[in-house]
Amino acid sequence: MADGNRKTESHKRGISEAAFYKYKAKFGGMDVSDARKLKALEDENAKLKTLLAETMLNNAIVKDVASKRW
């Protein structure tokens, strides 16, 4: 793809060239189904990280309350 074509593609899609290059680096050699699977895994990973953080916070609170021994 010539440099002019990249500018045209990014302009047509309403994104910056930097965003185009980032997208191409991440998804360049993938099929659509592979990209969808990757996106689903990334979403699941984000949810799991949130759950882990919440659980760790709850554990810290419980330990703090237990150590005070009302």
N, C-alpha and C positions, 0 to 999 in steps of 0.2 A: 504494500500500500504506500503510495507516494505521500510526501508530507502534506501536499495540498488536499489529498483525499481525507487524511486524518482530521484536518481542520474542518473540512466540509462535513464529515461524519459527526464530529463533536458539536458543531454548530447546529446541524439538523436535529440532533437529539437534545439540544439545549443544555449541554454540559461543557465544562472546561476541558482543555486538552489534558491537563494534569489528571482529571478524573477519568478520562478516556484511557490514558496510559496505565493508571492504577487498576482499572477494570480489566484491561487487556492482560496485564501481568498476572492477575489473579485467575481469570477465567479463560485466557487465550486458547489453550489447547483442549478445553473440555467440551463435551457434548452438553446439550441443554439439560438432559436428565442428570448428568454428573453435577452440573452447577446447581440444580435444584436440590440434589442430595446434600451437597456441601452447605447450602444455605440452611437446610433443615437441621443439619448437625450443628451448625454454628448457633442457631436459635436454641436448640436443646442444651447446648453447652452453656449459653448465657443463663438460661433458666436454672440449670444445676448449680452454677456458680452463685447465683442469688440465694438459692435454697441453702447451700453450704454456709454462706456468710450469715444468714439468718440463724441457722442452727448453732453456729459457733458463738454468735452474740447471745443467744438464749442460754447456752451452756455457761458462758462467762457470768451472766446475771445470776443463774442458779448457784454457781460456786461462790459468788460474792455474798449472796443472801445466806447461804449455808455457813459460810465462815463467820458471820456475825453472831450466830447462835442467839437468837432473840431470847 
